[in-house]
Amino acid sequence: MKSKTVVYTSKTCAYCPMVKKYLDRFEVDYEERDIEVGNNHKDSIEASGAFTVPVVVAGDRVVVGYQPGKLRSIFQG
């Protein structure tokens, strides 16, 4: 079973659209969770050691910030 990818974002984040565009470009299926809306997902990302967004969680791998090299290593093999 393929792990679900989750992207934690906020409306004021300058790098969040860049991460989503990168994932869309490579047709990565992901769920976006805005930490400012609904359930407070901020606790979830802080548990991973991150105190900022974007945070991409793919299985047991976590990428904090916009890091194309790390994203490539996860999603392009």
N, C-alpha and C positions, 0 to 999 in steps of 0.2 A: 504494500500500500504506500502511495506517495505521500510524503509529509506535506501538510498545509503550510503555505508561506503567509506570514502576517507582517504587514508594514504599519508601524505606529507613526502617526503624523500629527501635525497641527496646522491650523490655517495660517499661522504667522511664520512658518518654517520656510526659509528660502530654498533649502536643499530637498525638501520632500517632493516637490513636483519633478525634480531631476531624477530621483530614485524611481518614482512611478513611471516616468517616461522610459527609463532604462529597462525596467521590468516589462513594460508593455512592448517595447521594441523586440525583446527576445521571447515574447509570448509566455511569460511566467504568469501562472494563475495565482493570484494573491488576494488576501482579504485586507482591506484598509481599516485601521482603527484610529480614529481621531481622538487624541487624549483629552481634548477639550469638550467633547460631546458625549452625552449618555453616560454609560458606566465609566467610571474613572479608571481608564487603562494605564494611567501614569504609574500606579503601583506595580503593574505587570512589567513595565520596562525597567523600572528602578530595581526590581528583583534581579534583573539580569546584569546589574551594575551600570546601566546607562542612566544618565540624567538629562538627556537631550533627545531630540528627534532629528532625522528619521532613524528608526531602528527596524531592521529587517530580521525576522526570525524565520529560519528555514530548517525545520527539524531541530537538531541540537546546535546549529550554527547561528551566530548572531553577528550582524554587521551594524555598527553604530556610525551614523553619518553617511555621506555620499562617497563611497569608496568603490569605483568601478572595477578595479583589479580584484578586490575580494568578491564582489558580486559575480564577476565573470568566472572566478574559480568555483563558485557554488553552482551557477546555473548553466555554464557552458562546458563544464567538465574539466 
